[in-house]
Amino acid sequence: MLWCDMKILIVDDEQNIREQLGKRLRRDGFTVFTGANGLEGLRQFHAERPDLVVLDIVMPEMDGLTVCQRIREVAETPIMMLSANAVTEEDVVRGLTAGADEYLEKPVGMDAFVARVRALMRRATMVSAEDEKSYSDGHLMVDLKRRQVYVRGVKEHLTPTEFKLLAVLLENAGRVVSQRELLEQVWGQEYAEDLYYPRVYISQLRRKIEPDAANPTYILTEHRVGYRFEKQPNG
Amino acid sequence: MALSGIALIVSIAALLLSLLMLILILWQDARSTNSRTYALFVGMVILWSSGVLISRLGASVGAAPSLISLGVRLIEIGFTGACVVSYLLVFVLSSGQGERLTRLIHITVWSVLILQSVLVLSTELPRYQIRADGALIYRLSEWGVLTYTLVTAAALVLLWQRRRKLKSRWSLLGISLFCLGVLIELISPELRYRGVGSSLSAVATLAISYAMLQTQIITPLIGRAQQLESVRAVGLTITQSLNLSRVLATIAERAALILQADCALIFLNHGDYLQLAAEYNLSPKFIGTRLAHGEGLVGSAARTRQTQQVENYRRDWHGAPDIPYAKEGFGAAVAVPLLLDQDVQGVLLVVAGVDSKRFDRDDLHLLGLLSPQAAVAIANSRNYEAQRQLAEELTEATNQLRDMDKVKTQMLQMTSHQLKNPLFSALSTLENLQHEVRDLPNSEVQESLSVVHAELQRMERIVANILNLERVQNGKLAYAELNIEEIVEAAVRDLSRQAQQKGLTLHAECQSPLPALRGDRHFLTQALANLLENALKFTPSGGRVQVHAAEIEDCVVIKVSDSGIGIPHADLSRVFERFFRAEQPNIEHARGSGLGLSLVKAVVDAHSGRVWLESAVGEGTTVYMALPIKPITESAAEIASA
């Protein structure tokens, strides 16, 4: 895949981190813009319309979570959180709830960082290349081509990762998809050990599409194996 | 005639009552000096009154002159005896002290009595007349009148001097009345003829008898009741309260009330000094007054461990005053050491005001009953108070430690977070730099950069370990149902390459099926990885590392054993301590943060499990992690996180 026309926005208050990440990404063929704080990052986003955003969390002016939420209000651009904050599941959930697709903890090796960026890009672009498949029952409608999801007729905003996850499950409807399979198909080979990713995203997805997230009917958990998408009778 | 008739009846009745009381008193205690002197006195008065009765009845019925003479003789002997014994009675009733003095007075009194009796008996028959109105007229010898007047006057003077020492007002009244009767007998022959003096003396004897009854029987009985009451009250104080100040106040109050003292003070022993801790009826401003051992009456009681008593503080106490102005305000005072196992807990000082009461043997006896209980009460309260204080200090210290620990944790977390950004900055710069110089011919630069990179990564691992440890210890775990086989597989898979590179055999074996358990996947995997890394690190090339998981009783036990260098016995108990690293002189490359095993222990603890190890130097080490199968409830998770 050619990345030269891909634009990445890096928002971090540490100048050297911006420079070094930028240097590495440029070397790999990406076009890079930077922002030194949340507000500047948001301005850059609107000015440049990047294909991916790398966001620090603790920043002056506006923190990364807020920037993420602001972006999500207008776009579904893949967002990667890159934070020095302790990564507990709570932190990850907070970031994902704000709309991020990825949560990386500083410090991270440059190669790993670039691999994650590529995986995220791949996830975002692959969806649009999906066949014209769609699913519809009385409650849920998924338009894979247009990357749109409707719940009870109302459009639901899904992040690229959430959408990709739903697409993989839908593709394998009626069959159990293991956590590792999900990781590889949705996130990529680099994520094979991050077993908690599917769990966190599945719960996010359930909240958005299930009639009752506590008693799911679409995305069912197969104990100690994985997840299964169950098509509902057209009602 | 009617007057003398009434007087006669009154005196007979009074004497009969007195006789009854005498019998009671002698029955209660016939051996005391008081009882004997009193018995002698009553006997003399009865002799006198009998003489009056015989002679006057004889005269009125015209009896033989010898009978009347006998009556008159009895009058003389009884009168003499009563007069003389009255002095002795005043002396003993006013608590006359001193063996010699008492003996001297006895000898004098008895000498006078015997001499007078001999004189009376050896002289011719007494002269008497019977008047036309039937009244018996007899005369007393001049020197006899002089003697009786002197003795009576001496008795009156002694009575006045020692009036405060008499325990009953009835004795003061009775003896005064008796002396009055005697004086009437001596001064007025007319009233004597009518028997007024003897009747008055008989009534006086009744009063004295009542006083004796009061002091010998009634007061001791009441005293005993008070003793019981005071003992009960102190007992109640001991059991009902452990509040030291309340206990002290009650003891001071009780002591003062029981002894009818004007005030009571309690000094507590503080080792080097005694300090006034409680007062009754004194100004609270004196609380806190200190006395050295041996200083004041109180200090003296503490030093000697003996009760110290003065009748008159100003006159008799020559040492330092116990409190300021004590010499101006204190009369009689008693200081009782409060002893428990010969330890002076404190001193009780009971004080009567100037010109107020004096403390006698009974008072001291009461104090003797009170003081051991007071000592026990004080010791208990002080112990309790000391324990309470200790507990408070301990709680405070614990809270401080907890706060400090919290601050430390926060600081550690903050520092670690603050380190992450510069670390990331340095690592990313270095990686870019490494990329830029990768084609340079000088491999030394690249080698140096690699070293810097490795060190930065080590620093990163340490920071991550610190944060992980804090996270686990703060209970930030995500519990879910786990398959231990998966965890073992994942950990072994991660490290198999490392094992291979070092030429070690890494082998895992799990009992199948293993029951699922609730736990944090990430941290349990991390804990197992830490154990495996350690095993690989300390096992020389060609060795083997084995993982074995099985269900044993209510636990899944994961065993990691190696054929490594082992851990010295002295270090075994410390290997799970934070930052502890055993001495490994032959393993230069084995550089760790000293946090790996701490994290293992923290993770296992958070799962309510147990971790232990067995090791022999040169043979290898086996670490066991036992994780309970019983699902961890929310509360258990909370406890683990507390």
Interface residues (C-beta under 8 A of the other chain):
Chain A: E14 N16 I17 Q20 L21 K23 R24 R27 A84 N85 A86 T88 E89 E90 E105 K106 P107 V108 G109 M110 D111 E193 L195 Y196 R199 H223 R224
Chain B: Q413 H417 K420 N421 L423 F424 S425 L427 S428 T429 E431 N432 H435 E460 L467 R471 K476 A478 A480 E481 N483 A490 D494 A516 R521 H522
